[in-house]
Amino acid sequence: MTDPTTHPTGPPRANARRKLAAPTVAMLPRIADSLSFLYLDIVRIHQDDTGVCAEVTSERHGTETVYLPTAALSCVLLGPGTSITARALATFARHGTTVLVTGSGGVRCYAATLPDSLTTTWLERQTRAWADDTRRLAVAGAMYEKRFGTGTAPAGSTLAQLRGLEGQRVKAHYRLLAQQYKIGRFRRAYDPDSWDTQDPVNLALSSANTCLYGIVHAAILALGCSPALGFVHNGNQQAFVYDIADLYKADLTIPLAFSLHASTNPEAEARRSFRDGLRLFKLLPRIVTDVQILLDPEAQLDIPDPEEQLVDLWDPIAGAIPGGINHGEGP
Amino acid sequence: MASMIVLSATAVPDHLRGALSRWLLEVTPELYIGTVSARVREELWASVTACADDGTAVLAYPSDNEQGFELRTAGTQRRRPADFDGLTLIAFRRESKEDANLV
């Protein structure tokens, strides 16, 4: 037998086994291609001999085991009542899956793990654009135009002017929807002290927005960007999350909230409809490409080079140079 | 439009295996692969579920959803597709086979 595929022995086989255990970047789906999210709660997640599995207990089916496609998932949201072992977490990290600890229903993000294997390309682009005031303003302008249409941000306008324009636009949008649903005057309020006395639209909007923040947070982390370095928002660990989430509110959460103006349980209903809407909206790939276009409009967003080095060294003149080589032997 | 299907049958009658191999390739015992139209796929699946007797069968075919495919099962087996907010994963019970069949 000379066919190597029938009897895989020796080094090729050992290599293949290692690759399956610790996959290379080329073997993992790109964030926009992979499955958007998996929400789990009241489960025990552990790593057994072969993979990561969740033990799900339900009244109808008893205790069942579900193997999780770790390498195909871009993020896992762990809701209340979840326990996870260190080995399972390590496998998620190795496969580049972001793990988020969230509140019930995937709203609120309490903590998140960042996969070690993530490339820092996008973090570097983000910090470069953020640290340069001119470029930061340009990104803020681009965000504004993404929301309200090309040509809506007058050239040379300051952030204060953009904020003013944004406020007017959002108010007009509220007014239009209030008219459509015939609910008279609407005023956005999110006072946590008088939470229960708020109208259903405000409650639904707050609840749906929190869901949106959780998903945007996951997408930003999955890209390796920092959620803290915002372009319009500032000084908050989630500033960039708020920036990006604002891009989708007019399409997603605001109309949804107004449609629930007569609901008796607006918060829970908003979460449920939001989840249904997401499936149709394909939000995660959209967030990823939007962030990439905002941070680097000229970037070519195509398939990453499988030969790409995972760790580069930085050189002020040559840019990124390959790591893992002894450069002392050079000229 | 014809699309690829994967059909796995376990412990089904011989006549069904023979019939399936007229449409599909039996690449390994009781695993069939082929490209057929949606109409043919529906007809084949209807015959499989009707003739499976005590056996089980699983059908996978491309679909316009996030995962890119859909699953169908016939008969009782330990593994069942479970829906996680639109994501299909496989749930199964670890206990003995007899236990799983009681459900």
Chai-1 contact restraints between the chains, C-beta under 6 A:
chainA,res_idxA,chainB,res_idxB,connection_type,confidence,min_distance_angstrom,max_distance_angstrom,comment,restraint_id
A,L35,B,E66,contact,1.0,0.0,6.0,A-B,restraint_1
A,L38,B,F84,contact,1.0,0.0,6.0,A-B,restraint_2
A,L38,B,L87,contact,1.0,0.0,6.0,A-B,restraint_3
A,Y39,B,D85,contact,1.0,0.0,6.0,A-B,restraint_4
A,E64,B,A91,contact,1.0,0.0,6.0,A-B,restraint_5
A,E64,B,R93,contact,1.0,0.0,6.0,A-B,restraint_6
A,T65,B,F92,contact,1.0,0.0,6.0,A-B,restraint_7
A,T65,B,R94,contact,1.0,0.0,6.0,A-B,restraint_8
A,V66,B,L89,contact,1.0,0.0,6.0,A-B,restraint_9
A,V66,B,A91,contact,1.0,0.0,6.0,A-B,restraint_10
A,R275,B,D85,contact,1.0,0.0,6.0,A-B,restraint_11
A,R279,B,G86,contact,1.0,0.0,6.0,A-B,restraint_12
